Each structure stands twice: as structure tokens, then as C-alpha cells.
Amino acid sequence: MKEKNIVINGVRLYSNYNITNTELPTLIFLHDSLGCTQLWRSFPKELAQLNNCNYFIYDRQGYGKSDPFSSNYREHDYLEQEAVVLKEIINREQIQKPILFGHSDGGSIALLAAAKYPSLIHAIITEGAHVFVEDITLDGIKAAVKQFTTTNLKERLARYHDTKTEAVFKMWADTWLRPDFKNWNIESFLSQIKCPNLIIQGDDDEFGSVDQVDAITQQTEGNSIKRMIANQGHTPHKTAKEEVLNITSSFITNL
């Protein structure tokens, strides 16, 4: 594994990667709303090894080892903006045949990138992605807000986000719980997705229902595969790692 910082529009983004053969596909991992490169643990390396692929992981602005947020407010299109940053990274690093694996917010970014840049993205895998706001999503966030103030969640996140921890949490919770954000919806992008896509979700996901998965798989133009992971919540790549590795490896092999 190698590490380096990439500067996009004046913002320093931390990345780690293993690219040994530029002719092979590269798996790009996009973390969730409280995540970072470190919180993927060994999953990227294991999936890449199973499929003889390269991998590339980075911290978005505000997270992990990257620069802090430039603002304390997010617009409705903040995930679209992240898709633009992702495109810049792919072009800057000359990544060939990128296969995106996005978790939660990262899954939504993967969908948006595939829709906006269809000639650039080889395939996408999403886990717990959102395309609209549900009551279950808001209830899950409200529960997390309570945990942040009554448990050691803040201390656990601080191991990865350091002094940015409070901002990371507030940017997520405050944005999604804003009354005006209830109308956030990216379904209009789905018909622009032409590449193969694997849409994964735990059937006990505390942040989204199966309606999210069905909306994605029924509206994309590319070959779409739905996989619900039994008795799992929002992070099956951690809680049911072997099953998710098998499903995703089979998908990648069949590309």
C-alpha cells in the first residue's frame, strides 16, 4: 500500500492505494457520512486480491486525514459536488476502468458519478445508498445524535477524524435533519446510469428501506443486480464480510 495527498481545487485529500498494473480495473472505495479510509479496514485489499484488481481509497474533504471542511453548511447538491471531485481524481491519477464501491453517502456519490460521467465509470457497487429521504433515515440519524451525546461514539470517531470529529458529525446530522432537506432526491439521475451495477443493502438497515434499492434497480439503464443481505444493518461489508466479498467478487468477475 502506498499513501499520498492529492490537491483538488486547493483542497488536500489523503489517499492510499495499490496500483500495480494500470491495465487492470481499479476499485475505488467511497466512504460513508462518518467514515474514512481507515474505517474500511482490510475490506478493499481483500476484494482487490480476490479479483486481481488495483484499489484506490481516499478521504473526502472534512474526513480522516484530509483537509477540514471549508464551510459549516451543505447545499442540497453536496453529493453531486463530491461526484465532480471524484471525476477530477480519476482523471488526475489516470485511473483506468474504475469500479466504484460506495457505502451510504459514498454509494449515492457512486450513482451520481456513473450518471454524470457514463463514459468514465466501468461499473458501480453500492451498499446502503440513498436516492431520497425516508422517515427511517431520519429516525436513524436522530438515534445517532442521541448516541453522540450519551455514549462514547464521539471518542470512537475522534480516533479517525481527530479535531474534525464534531464537524463531521454535525455536517451529516444537521444537513439531513434540516426541514428543507426532506425534499432531497436524486432519482432523476438514475436513468442516465448505463454501466453494470450491483446494489447491496442489509434487510435490517436502520437508515433505509428496500424502497431505496428498488428505486435504483428499476430506474437505471445498465444491467442492475439487487442483493439484500439477510439479518444485516447498514454496514454488511463489516458485519457479513465474507458474504459481501463473495457477492461483489462474483459481480466483478462477470464484468
N, C-alpha and C positions, 0 to 999 in steps of 0.2 A: 504493500500500500504506500502511495505517495501522497503528500499534502502540498497544497499551495493556496494562495489567496488570489482571487480574480477581482479586478476592479471594473464594475459596470456602472456607467453614469456617475462616476466619482464615489461609488459605494464599494467597500471592500467586503467580498464574500469568501468565506472559508470553504475549501473543498478537500475531499480525499478521494482517491481513485486508484484503479488498477487497469491501465490500458496497455496491453501487451501486443495486440495485433489490431491495427486500425481497420483491417478488412472485416473483422468480426463485429457483430452487433454490440452496442454498449447499452447496458441497463442504467438508466438514470433514476435515482430514488428521490422522491419528493416528500418531505416530512409533513406531519400534521400540524395543527394550530398551536400545540405546545411542545413540538418536537425539535429535533436537530439531528445532525449526522450521527452523533454518539448513541442516540437512543434507538437507532436501527439495530444496534448490537452486531451480531455475526450474520444476520439475515442476508444482506447484499452480497457478501463474499460467498456464502453457501449457494445462493441461487445462481450467481455467476459461474461458479465452478461446476454446478450441475449441467449447465448449458454451454460451457466453453465460451462464455461471453466476457467482455470487459464490463467494468462497472464504474459509475461516477456518482458521488453524493456531495451535496452542498447544503450549507446553512443559508436560508433566506435572510434578508436584512432584518435585524432585530433579534435574531435567534443564535444560540450557541456561540460560536467563535467569530461570527460576522459582526459588522458594524451595527450599532444600535439604530432603532427607528429614527427617521428624520422628523416625524410628526407623531402626535398622540391621538390622531383621528384617522379613521379609514373611510374612504368613499365606497359606494356600492360596488365599484368595479375593481376593488383591490386585488382580487384573484386574477382578473384579466391582465392587470399590470404585471403580476408575477409571471404570467404566461409569456409576456413580452420579454421579461428578464431572462427567462428560460431559453427563449429563441436566441437571444444575444449570447448566452453561454454556449449553446450548441454551435453557433457559428464561430465564436471566438476560439473555442477549443477544437474546432474541426471534427466534431463527433459524428461518426458515420453510423447509419442505421440505428438511431436512438429508439430504444424501447422504454417507455416511461412506466415506472411503478409509483403510483401516488397514493398516499394514505390520507383519508379525511380531506382537509384543505388541499393537500397535495394531489389527491385524486381529482378534485374539481379543477385544479390547475392543469393536470394532465388532459382532461377533457377539453378544456379551453384551448390549450396549445395544439391539440390534434385538430380542433375545429378551425383555428385561425391559420395554422401552417400545415395544411394537409400533405404538401409535398416534402415536408421536413421530417415528420414523425412516422416511424416504421410501424409501431404498434403501441397500444397502451394497456396497462393493467391498473385497475383502481380497486381500492379497499375502503369501504365506508365513505365513499364520495357523496357529496350533496349537490343537488341541482336546484333545490328550492328549500324553503324554511318550513319545518313541521313543528307542531307542538311538542313532540317527543324530543326534538333537537333542543328547544328552549328549556324544557324541563331538565334535560341532561346537563345543560350549561348552568342552570340555577343550582342544581345539586353540586356541581363542581365549584361554584362560587362559595357555597357553604363549606365545602371541604377545604378550600384555600384558606379560610379564616379559622377553622376549628380543628384541623388536623396538621400533619407535618408536610402536606403537599407542597407548600411554598419552599420549604427547606430542601425537599427532594428535587424540585425543579431548579433550584439555585445551584445544584451540583453541575448543571449543564449550561445554564443561562447567566449565572453569576449575578452581577448588578443589574442585568436587564430583566430579571425574573418578573418583577412587579409589572413592568411594561408589557412583557409577553402575555401575561395572563389578562391584564386589563384590555389590551387591544383586541383579544379574542372575545372575552365575555361582554365587554361594553358594546362592541360593534354588533354582535349577534342579538343582544337583548335590547338594542335601540328599537323603538316603535317603527321607525321608517324602514328598518332593515327587514321587517317581516315580509316585505314585497320583493326581496331579492330572489331572482330566478334566472337561471342560465339555460333553460330548456331550448331557447331559440337557437342556441349554438349546436345542438346535438345532431341535427340533420346534416351539418357540414363535416361531420366526422366520417371519413372514408376508410380508415385503416382498421385492421382487426383489433378487437378489444375484448378483454376479459374483465368482467365486473363482479367483484367479490364483496360479500358482506356477511357478517355474523347474524344469525337469525334472532339473536337477543341483543342486537346493537342498541345501546342506550341513547344514541344520538340520531338514529334514523330508522325508518321502517323499510319494508321491502318495496314500498312505492317508489323510493329513490332508484333502486335497481331496475325496476320495471320501466320507469320513465326513460332511463338511459338506454336499456337494451332494445326498447320498442321504437326509439326515435333516431338512433344512429344509422347511418347508411352502410357502414362497414360490417363485416361479419362479427356479430356480438354474442358472447357467451356469458350466461348468468350462472353464478355459483354461490349458493347460500351455505354457510358453514354452520352446522348444527351445534346448538348449545354454546355459542360464542358471542362475545360482545363486540366492542369497537376495534379491537386490535388482534384479530385472529393470527396475524403473522407472528405474534408473540405467544399467544395462548394456545394456538393449534398450529405451531410452526411447521411440523412435518407434513400435515395435510395441505397447507398453503404452498409449501415448497413443491409438493407433488403436482398440485393443480397448475401452478404457474409454470413449472418446468415443462409439463406436457403441452401447455399452450405455446410456449416459446419454441419447443421442438417442432410443432406442427406449422409454424410460420414458414 
